Amino acid sequence: MTTPPRRPSSGSRATRRSRRPAPASAPFLERNRSRLTWLAGLLGFFVLATAFFLNASRPTYACAEQFNPTAAPSFVPPTQAPSTASPAASGSPPPTSPPVTAPPPGFVQMDGGASHKDAGSTIRYASCPPASGPHYFGTNVGPIRAGFYGLNDQASPTGWVHNLEHGYTVLLYRCTTPGSDQLAEACTDAGQAALRDMVARWPNTPYCNTPPGTFNPVIARFDDMAWPYAVLVWGVILPLQTLDEAAIFDFQAQRGERFNPEALCADPTPTPGPAAPTPIVSPAPSGASPAPSGAASPDASPATSPAASPAASTAPASS
């Protein structure tokens, strides 16, 4: 009589199952691949966004000091009429005195050079606002488009100094007022409207007869200066206490396109002038008679004081 095989008990089956090796656990990277991919993407986006923000907020220029010509202005005294000579023996009248010639407006700033720099680099100017100096070169970065730039628009000297290099005019206004938290007059609604309206009335340049348009004029905010307004051509600055439209247009007519190193048209005369205006800090030559009544004084305020005039012809230099 054969004995039937015994069926394994449920306990023995569980014991055999427990002796089987446990399945291997998946590696950490494999189990969290999706999460790690998202985390790496977010981290990369954060790094790029931070770098962009820091680059965008980094100033493109720095000023060693504010240009203030009051202490030592560049000044050439007006042409003096000679003293009246005694009548000749024949009884003829004394010679007629020549007219007094006032110097042209503005203050000469020391030449800061005209080198081109890569867009995005920080440029340090010896004094601000700069009427010359290094600047950006490239589309939309220098020279920059002409027109009115509002108080929140970006218009850096790294761009508009290149406009000056070509003979164009830049009008700057300041929004800050020393000792006050209020915006200056130029940055009120009325002041912004007055500046914007000037673009339509801006005259052509004096030599090349270039109408306002692509690069001329630039009207922009600039707080790093000692006056509420300033109008600039290459190498010369006219500080203003008020928005004097007549003085601004006269300044361009007398000073514009005289000294810019990159001329955009032929010389108007066969004898070009100096490459740059020469600052003269002495108020008058030794022994010169004082300026007549009504003539500008070297101690006058920068808003109305005249500046140095080159001794040679005022024609612009050849490029």
BADOMAR-782904 format. One record per residue (C-alpha): x, y, z; residue in three letters. Coordinates in pm, 1 decimal, decimal comma. Example, Ala and Ser with C-alpha at 12.3 -4.5 7.8 and 13.67 -1.06 7.14 Angstrom:
<nodes>
node east = 1230,0&north = -450,0&up = 780,0&type = ALA
node east = 1367,0&north = -106,0&up = 714,0&type = SER
</nodes>
This chain:
<nodes>
node east = 0,0&north = 0,0&up = 0,0&type = MET
node east = 153,2&north = 315,0&up = -117,1&type = THR
node east = 139,8&north = 629,4&up = 83,2&type = THR
node east = 22,2&north = 934,8&up = -111,7&type = PRO
node east = 262,1&north = 1222,6&up = -118,6&type = PRO
node east = 204,8&north = 1478,1&up = 144,2&type = ARG
node east = 88,2&north = 1814,8&up = 38,5&type = ARG
node east = 309,9&north = 2092,3&up = 157,5&type = PRO
node east = 149,5&north = 2296,1&up = 421,5&type = SER
node east = 78,3&north = 2661,0&up = 373,8&type = SER
node east = 346,3&north = 2739,4&up = 630,9&type = GLY
node east = 613,5&north = 2553,3&up = 434,3&type = SER
node east = 514,2&north = 2731,2&up = 112,4&type = ARG
node east = 548,5&north = 3067,9&up = 283,2&type = ALA
node east = 888,0&north = 2960,6&up = 413,0&type = THR
node east = 1005,5&north = 2872,4&up = 63,7&type = ARG
node east = 874,2&north = 3200,3&up = -76,2&type = ARG
node east = 1058,0&north = 3394,9&up = 193,8&type = SER
node east = 1382,9&north = 3230,4&up = 91,4&type = ARG
node east = 1359,9&north = 3366,2&up = -263,1&type = ARG
node east = 1589,1&north = 3668,4&up = -324,6&type = PRO
node east = 1408,7&north = 4006,2&up = -316,7&type = ALA
node east = 1394,2&north = 4193,5&up = -648,2&type = PRO
node east = 1674,7&north = 4446,4&up = -688,3&type = ALA
node east = 1578,3&north = 4810,2&up = -609,4&type = SER
node east = 1601,9&north = 5057,8&up = -903,0&type = ALA
node east = 1888,7&north = 5311,8&up = -880,0&type = PRO
node east = 1807,9&north = 5652,5&up = -731,9&type = PHE
node east = 1867,5&north = 5839,2&up = -1058,0&type = LEU
node east = 1640,1&north = 5604,9&up = -1249,2&type = GLU
node east = 1361,4&north = 5627,9&up = -995,1&type = ARG
node east = 1380,2&north = 6011,9&up = -984,2&type = ASN
node east = 1478,5&north = 6086,8&up = -1340,0&type = ARG
node east = 1167,8&north = 6292,4&up = -1416,5&type = SER
node east = 1190,9&north = 6496,2&up = -1098,7&type = ARG
node east = 1560,4&north = 6563,2&up = -1145,6&type = LEU
node east = 1503,7&north = 6672,9&up = -1506,4&type = THR
node east = 1246,7&north = 6930,2&up = -1395,1&type = TRP
node east = 1469,6&north = 7046,7&up = -1111,3&type = LEU
node east = 1768,1&north = 7094,5&up = -1345,7&type = ALA
node east = 1551,0&north = 7289,9&up = -1588,3&type = GLY
node east = 1421,5&north = 7521,6&up = -1317,1&type = LEU
node east = 1771,7&north = 7574,5&up = -1180,7&type = LEU
node east = 1905,6&north = 7661,4&up = -1525,7&type = GLY
node east = 1622,9&north = 7906,3&up = -1586,1&type = PHE
node east = 1688,5&north = 8072,4&up = -1250,6&type = PHE
node east = 2060,5&north = 8112,0&up = -1328,3&type = VAL
node east = 1992,2&north = 8261,4&up = -1671,5&type = LEU
node east = 1726,3&north = 8497,2&up = -1537,6&type = ALA
node east = 1955,9&north = 8617,1&up = -1259,7&type = THR
node east = 2241,8&north = 8678,7&up = -1501,8&type = ALA
node east = 2011,9&north = 8870,6&up = -1735,8&type = PHE
node east = 1878,5&north = 9084,3&up = -1451,5&type = PHE
node east = 2224,3&north = 9165,9&up = -1319,7&type = LEU
node east = 2350,4&north = 9253,0&up = -1665,9&type = ASN
node east = 2046,5&north = 9468,9&up = -1741,2&type = ALA
node east = 2070,2&north = 9656,3&up = -1412,6&type = SER
node east = 2446,3&north = 9714,6&up = -1433,2&type = ARG
node east = 2519,3&north = 10078,0&up = -1527,6&type = PRO
node east = 2676,2&north = 10127,2&up = -1868,0&type = THR
node east = 2872,2&north = 10434,6&up = -1764,6&type = TYR
node east = 3036,4&north = 10599,8&up = -1463,9&type = ALA
node east = 3137,4&north = 10961,0&up = -1396,6&type = CYS
node east = 3457,3&north = 11066,7&up = -1223,2&type = ALA
node east = 3302,2&north = 11407,1&up = -1151,2&type = GLU
node east = 3038,3&north = 11650,6&up = -1269,4&type = GLN
node east = 3156,2&north = 11906,8&up = -1520,4&type = PHE
node east = 3123,8&north = 12251,5&up = -1364,1&type = ASN
node east = 3302,7&north = 12532,8&up = -1546,7&type = PRO
node east = 3218,0&north = 12803,0&up = -1290,9&type = THR
node east = 3552,4&north = 12780,0&up = -1108,4&type = ALA
node east = 3776,7&north = 12794,2&up = -1416,6&type = ALA
node east = 3572,3&north = 12863,2&up = -1728,5&type = PRO
node east = 3710,5&north = 12838,4&up = -2077,4&type = SER
node east = 3680,5&north = 13197,0&up = -2184,5&type = PHE
node east = 3799,6&north = 13430,1&up = -2460,4&type = VAL
node east = 3724,9&north = 13797,8&up = -2396,9&type = PRO
node east = 3530,0&north = 13987,8&up = -2661,3&type = PRO
node east = 3719,3&north = 14178,9&up = -2925,9&type = THR
node east = 3801,6&north = 14518,1&up = -2775,8&type = GLN
node east = 3752,2&north = 14845,8&up = -2956,4&type = ALA
node east = 4075,8&north = 15051,2&up = -2957,5&type = PRO
node east = 4087,4&north = 15383,2&up = -2778,9&type = SER
node east = 3981,8&north = 15674,5&up = -2995,1&type = THR
node east = 4278,8&north = 15845,2&up = -3154,4&type = ALA
node east = 4320,9&north = 16221,4&up = -3163,0&type = SER
node east = 4181,5&north = 16393,0&up = -3472,5&type = PRO
node east = 4431,3&north = 16438,8&up = -3751,5&type = ALA
node east = 4583,4&north = 16779,7&up = -3813,7&type = ALA
node east = 4360,1&north = 16823,0&up = -4117,6&type = SER
node east = 4059,0&north = 16812,8&up = -3892,7&type = GLY
node east = 3933,3&north = 16476,2&up = -4015,3&type = SER
node east = 3721,9&north = 16279,6&up = -3764,4&type = PRO
node east = 3882,2&north = 16001,3&up = -3562,2&type = PRO
node east = 3868,0&north = 15652,0&up = -3706,2&type = PRO
node east = 3555,3&north = 15451,3&up = -3636,3&type = THR
node east = 3599,5&north = 15188,7&up = -3366,8&type = SER
node east = 3536,7&north = 14830,5&up = -3483,6&type = PRO
node east = 3234,8&north = 14656,1&up = -3334,6&type = PRO
node east = 3273,8&north = 14451,0&up = -3019,6&type = VAL
node east = 3253,4&north = 14078,1&up = -3099,9&type = THR
node east = 3114,5&north = 13856,1&up = -2825,9&type = ALA
node east = 3251,2&north = 13502,1&up = -2793,3&type = PRO
node east = 3029,9&north = 13213,8&up = -2900,8&type = PRO
node east = 2817,4&north = 13040,3&up = -2635,5&type = PRO
node east = 2914,1&north = 12733,8&up = -2438,0&type = GLY
node east = 3203,7&north = 12593,7&up = -2238,9&type = PHE
node east = 3481,8&north = 12388,4&up = -2390,4&type = VAL
node east = 3535,3&north = 12049,4&up = -2227,6&type = GLN
node east = 3867,1&north = 11870,5&up = -2241,2&type = MET
node east = 3884,8&north = 11613,5&up = -2520,8&type = ASP
node east = 3790,8&north = 11267,0&up = -2397,4&type = GLY
node east = 3881,3&north = 11079,9&up = -2714,7&type = GLY
node east = 3652,8&north = 10900,1&up = -2956,9&type = ALA
node east = 3727,5&north = 10528,2&up = -2924,2&type = SER
node east = 3462,5&north = 10265,1&up = -2991,4&type = HIS
node east = 3371,5&north = 10014,2&up = -2719,6&type = LYS
node east = 3174,4&north = 9691,9&up = -2717,6&type = ASP
node east = 2808,0&north = 9730,8&up = -2631,5&type = ALA
node east = 2743,1&north = 9634,5&up = -2269,9&type = GLY
node east = 3084,4&north = 9737,2&up = -2138,8&type = SER
node east = 3101,1&north = 10005,2&up = -1869,8&type = THR
node east = 3262,7&north = 10332,2&up = -1980,8&type = ILE
node east = 3409,3&north = 10574,5&up = -1727,7&type = ARG
node east = 3397,4&north = 10942,3&up = -1824,8&type = TYR
node east = 3629,5&north = 11202,8&up = -1673,9&type = ALA
node east = 3337,6&north = 11442,5&up = -1628,2&type = SER
node east = 2966,6&north = 11440,3&up = -1693,1&type = CYS
node east = 2783,9&north = 11517,4&up = -1903,3&type = PRO
node east = 3048,6&north = 11404,2&up = -2152,0&type = PRO
node east = 3079,0&north = 11604,2&up = -2474,1&type = ALA
node east = 3329,6&north = 11353,0&up = -2610,8&type = SER
node east = 3482,5&north = 11023,5&up = -2508,7&type = GLY
node east = 3451,0&north = 10648,4&up = -2572,2&type = PRO
node east = 3113,7&north = 10520,8&up = -2689,2&type = HIS
node east = 2931,3&north = 10221,7&up = -2832,1&type = TYR
node east = 2931,3&north = 10141,0&up = -3199,9&type = PHE
node east = 2650,9&north = 9938,5&up = -3351,2&type = GLY
node east = 2291,2&north = 9934,6&up = -3463,5&type = THR
node east = 2057,2&north = 10084,8&up = -3202,5&type = ASN
node east = 2342,0&north = 10125,9&up = -2950,5&type = VAL
node east = 2546,2&north = 10409,2&up = -3099,0&type = GLY
node east = 2461,9&north = 10639,1&up = -3256,7&type = PRO
node east = 2111,4&north = 10607,1&up = -3116,1&type = ILE
node east = 1791,9&north = 10714,5&up = -3286,9&type = ARG
node east = 1697,8&north = 11078,4&up = -3268,5&type = ALA
node east = 1396,0&north = 11209,3&up = -3083,3&type = GLY
node east = 1259,0&north = 11265,7&up = -2738,2&type = PHE
node east = 1336,1&north = 11017,7&up = -2459,0&type = TYR
node east = 1097,4&north = 11035,2&up = -2164,8&type = GLY
node east = 1198,4&north = 11025,9&up = -1800,5&type = LEU
node east = 1174,9&north = 10643,0&up = -1787,9&type = ASN
node east = 1332,0&north = 10576,7&up = -2129,2&type = ASP
node east = 1685,8&north = 10448,6&up = -2161,4&type = GLN
node east = 1931,8&north = 10682,8&up = -2335,1&type = ALA
node east = 2287,5&north = 10644,2&up = -2210,0&type = SER
node east = 2586,8&north = 10863,4&up = -2299,4&type = PRO
node east = 2752,4&north = 10546,3&up = -2424,6&type = THR
node east = 2513,6&north = 10580,2&up = -2717,6&type = GLY
node east = 2451,4&north = 10952,8&up = -2770,4&type = TRP
node east = 2819,9&north = 11048,8&up = -2748,7&type = VAL
node east = 2842,5&north = 10871,3&up = -3085,2&type = HIS
node east = 2574,0&north = 11109,3&up = -3213,0&type = ASN
node east = 2795,8&north = 11399,6&up = -3104,6&type = LEU
node east = 3089,1&north = 11244,4&up = -3290,1&type = GLU
node east = 2895,7&north = 11283,6&up = -3616,6&type = HIS
node east = 2813,9&north = 11649,3&up = -3551,6&type = GLY
node east = 2468,3&north = 11609,8&up = -3405,0&type = TYR
node east = 2320,9&north = 11791,6&up = -3104,7&type = THR
node east = 2208,4&north = 11645,9&up = -2771,5&type = VAL
node east = 1978,4&north = 11825,3&up = -2526,6&type = LEU
node east = 1982,9&north = 11686,4&up = -2172,6&type = LEU
node east = 1742,9&north = 11750,1&up = -1885,2&type = TYR
node east = 1769,0&north = 11662,2&up = -1517,3&type = ARG
node east = 1485,6&north = 11514,4&up = -1314,0&type = CYS
node east = 1637,5&north = 11554,4&up = -968,7&type = THR
node east = 1644,5&north = 11879,0&up = -771,9&type = THR
node east = 1910,6&north = 11921,1&up = -501,9&type = PRO
node east = 1750,9&north = 11933,7&up = -157,2&type = GLY
node east = 1408,3&north = 11828,7&up = -281,8&type = SER
node east = 1223,9&north = 11501,8&up = -333,9&type = ASP
node east = 1007,5&north = 11652,3&up = -607,5&type = GLN
node east = 1078,2&north = 11602,8&up = -974,5&type = LEU
node east = 1241,4&north = 11895,9&up = -1148,5&type = ALA
node east = 1040,6&north = 12111,5&up = -1385,8&type = GLU
node east = 1159,7&north = 11917,8&up = -1691,6&type = ALA
node east = 1003,3&north = 11597,7&up = -1559,6&type = CYS
node east = 659,0&north = 11731,3&up = -1486,2&type = THR
node east = 385,7&north = 11663,1&up = -1739,8&type = ASP
node east = 417,1&north = 12018,3&up = -1874,1&type = ALA
node east = 795,8&north = 11997,4&up = -1888,9&type = GLY
node east = 790,2&north = 11667,5&up = -2076,1&type = GLN
node east = 539,9&north = 11807,8&up = -2325,4&type = ALA
node east = 756,6&north = 12115,6&up = -2385,2&type = ALA
node east = 1062,5&north = 11901,6&up = -2453,8&type = LEU
node east = 871,1&north = 11666,9&up = -2681,5&type = ARG
node east = 730,8&north = 11958,5&up = -2883,4&type = ASP
node east = 1079,8&north = 12095,4&up = -2952,5&type = MET
node east = 1160,6&north = 11806,6&up = -3185,8&type = VAL
node east = 913,3&north = 11931,6&up = -3447,9&type = ALA
node east = 1071,2&north = 12280,6&up = -3443,9&type = ARG
node east = 1433,9&north = 12170,2&up = -3441,0&type = TRP
node east = 1638,7&north = 12348,7&up = -3711,3&type = PRO
node east = 1865,3&north = 12185,9&up = -3967,9&type = ASN
node east = 2232,6&north = 12152,6&up = -3878,3&type = THR
node east = 2438,4&north = 12459,8&up = -3971,9&type = PRO
node east = 2688,1&north = 12309,6&up = -4220,9&type = TYR
node east = 2550,7&north = 11985,8&up = -4359,5&type = CYS
node east = 2193,7&north = 12121,5&up = -4348,7&type = ASN
node east = 2076,0&north = 11790,9&up = -4204,9&type = THR
node east = 1708,6&north = 11807,7&up = -4103,7&type = PRO
node east = 1591,4&north = 11653,3&up = -3777,6&type = PRO
node east = 1525,0&north = 11286,2&up = -3823,3&type = GLY
node east = 1736,6&north = 10975,7&up = -3787,9&type = THR
node east = 2010,9&north = 11086,2&up = -3546,4&type = PHE
node east = 1954,9&north = 11456,1&up = -3470,8&type = ASN
node east = 1856,4&north = 11578,4&up = -3216,2&type = PRO
node east = 1859,3&north = 11355,1&up = -2909,4&type = VAL
node east = 1662,1&north = 11490,6&up = -2611,6&type = ILE
node east = 1717,2&north = 11269,8&up = -2308,4&type = ALA
node east = 1719,4&north = 11256,4&up = -1930,7&type = ARG
node east = 2057,4&north = 11282,0&up = -1757,9&type = PHE
node east = 2075,7&north = 11341,2&up = -1382,3&type = ASP
node east = 2455,7&north = 11338,7&up = -1342,2&type = ASP
node east = 2504,3&north = 11708,5&up = -1412,5&type = MET
node east = 2506,2&north = 12034,5&up = -1220,8&type = ALA
node east = 2227,1&north = 12213,7&up = -1408,0&type = TRP
node east = 1861,2&north = 12156,3&up = -1497,7&type = PRO
node east = 1940,5&north = 12154,1&up = -1871,8&type = TYR
node east = 2245,9&north = 12129,4&up = -2096,2&type = ALA
node east = 2282,7&north = 12128,5&up = -2473,1&type = VAL
node east = 2590,1&north = 11958,0&up = -2620,4&type = LEU
node east = 2782,3&north = 11936,0&up = -2942,9&type = VAL
node east = 3116,6&north = 11760,7&up = -2974,9&type = TRP
node east = 3358,2&north = 11918,7&up = -2727,4&type = GLY
node east = 3132,9&north = 12203,8&up = -2610,0&type = VAL
node east = 2856,2&north = 12228,4&up = -2347,3&type = ILE
node east = 2604,3&north = 12505,9&up = -2288,0&type = LEU
node east = 2453,6&north = 12479,7&up = -1936,7&type = PRO
node east = 2105,0&north = 12624,3&up = -1894,3&type = LEU
node east = 1889,7&north = 12702,0&up = -1593,8&type = GLN
node east = 1570,2&north = 12711,8&up = -1801,5&type = THR
node east = 1450,9&north = 12555,9&up = -2124,6&type = LEU
node east = 1561,7&north = 12848,6&up = -2341,8&type = ASP
node east = 1469,8&north = 12739,3&up = -2693,1&type = GLU
node east = 1627,4&north = 13042,2&up = -2861,7&type = ALA
node east = 1957,9&north = 12986,8&up = -2680,6&type = ALA
node east = 1954,3&north = 12614,7&up = -2767,3&type = ILE
node east = 1897,0&north = 12672,1&up = -3138,3&type = PHE
node east = 2152,7&north = 12954,7&up = -3147,5&type = ASP
node east = 2407,9&north = 12727,5&up = -2978,9&type = PHE
node east = 2365,8&north = 12465,9&up = -3251,2&type = GLN
node east = 2391,6&north = 12733,8&up = -3520,6&type = ALA
node east = 2718,9&north = 12871,1&up = -3381,0&type = GLN
node east = 2882,3&north = 12557,0&up = -3244,7&type = ARG
node east = 2730,3&north = 12264,3&up = -3431,8&type = GLY
node east = 2942,1&north = 12062,0&up = -3675,5&type = GLU
node east = 3258,8&north = 12259,9&up = -3597,7&type = ARG
node east = 3474,3&north = 12010,1&up = -3413,4&type = PHE
node east = 3323,2&north = 11661,9&up = -3455,4&type = ASN
node east = 3592,2&north = 11416,8&up = -3573,6&type = PRO
node east = 3361,1&north = 11235,6&up = -3817,5&type = GLU
node east = 3233,0&north = 11499,9&up = -4058,4&type = ALA
node east = 2927,2&north = 11403,7&up = -4262,5&type = LEU
node east = 2968,9&north = 11657,0&up = -4541,6&type = CYS
node east = 3244,1&north = 11851,4&up = -4720,1&type = ALA
node east = 3413,0&north = 12142,4&up = -4548,1&type = ASP
node east = 3213,3&north = 12461,6&up = -4605,6&type = PRO
node east = 3531,8&north = 12663,3&up = -4663,3&type = THR
node east = 3867,4&north = 12573,5&up = -4820,8&type = PRO
node east = 4039,3&north = 12634,3&up = -4485,3&type = THR
node east = 3918,4&north = 12385,1&up = -4224,3&type = PRO
node east = 3929,0&north = 12484,0&up = -3861,5&type = GLY
node east = 4109,4&north = 12308,4&up = -3576,2&type = PRO
node east = 4034,7&north = 11948,5&up = -3496,2&type = ALA
node east = 3901,2&north = 12046,1&up = -3154,9&type = ALA
node east = 3834,8&north = 12362,5&up = -2956,3&type = PRO
node east = 4119,7&north = 12470,2&up = -2731,0&type = THR
node east = 4028,9&north = 12547,2&up = -2369,2&type = PRO
node east = 4162,3&north = 12878,9&up = -2241,8&type = ILE
node east = 4136,5&north = 12914,0&up = -1867,6&type = VAL
node east = 4292,9&north = 13258,1&up = -1823,7&type = SER
node east = 4019,4&north = 13524,3&up = -1822,1&type = PRO
node east = 4209,6&north = 13762,6&up = -2046,4&type = ALA
node east = 4558,3&north = 13816,8&up = -2189,6&type = PRO
node east = 4799,6&north = 14016,9&up = -1978,7&type = SER
node east = 4736,0&north = 14386,9&up = -2010,4&type = GLY
node east = 4403,1&north = 14348,2&up = -2189,6&type = ALA
node east = 4137,8&north = 14598,8&up = -2104,5&type = SER
node east = 3828,4&north = 14475,7&up = -1922,5&type = PRO
node east = 3525,6&north = 14363,3&up = -2116,1&type = ALA
node east = 3279,8&north = 14641,5&up = -2197,1&type = PRO
node east = 2951,5&north = 14675,8&up = -2019,7&type = SER
node east = 2714,6&north = 14396,2&up = -2115,8&type = GLY
node east = 2990,7&north = 14157,7&up = -2222,4&type = ALA
node east = 3017,5&north = 13825,7&up = -2050,6&type = ALA
node east = 3252,9&north = 13785,2&up = -1758,4&type = SER
node east = 3454,5&north = 13473,9&up = -1682,2&type = PRO
node east = 3294,2&north = 13469,5&up = -1339,0&type = ASP
node east = 2940,7&north = 13465,3&up = -1477,9&type = ALA
node east = 2711,1&north = 13179,1&up = -1399,0&type = SER
node east = 2739,5&north = 12873,5&up = -1623,5&type = PRO
node east = 2388,4&north = 12927,4&up = -1750,3&type = ALA
node east = 2484,6&north = 13238,2&up = -1943,8&type = THR
node east = 2862,7&north = 13250,6&up = -1949,3&type = SER
node east = 3032,6&north = 13233,5&up = -2292,1&type = PRO
node east = 3310,9&north = 12994,7&up = -2370,1&type = ALA
node east = 3636,9&north = 12968,7&up = -2550,0&type = ALA
node east = 3641,8&north = 13030,3&up = -2919,0&type = SER
node east = 3909,3&north = 12874,7&up = -3142,1&type = PRO
node east = 4142,6&north = 13128,8&up = -3288,1&type = ALA
node east = 4127,3&north = 12978,7&up = -3634,6&type = ALA
node east = 3832,5&north = 12942,5&up = -3867,7&type = SER
node east = 3529,4&north = 12772,6&up = -3714,3&type = THR
node east = 3487,0&north = 12532,6&up = -4002,7&type = ALA
node east = 3469,6&north = 12164,0&up = -3903,4&type = PRO
node east = 3776,9&north = 11950,1&up = -3932,4&type = ALA
node east = 3821,1&north = 11704,3&up = -4213,6&type = SER
node east = 3736,6&north = 11346,5&up = -4128,0&type = SER
</nodes>
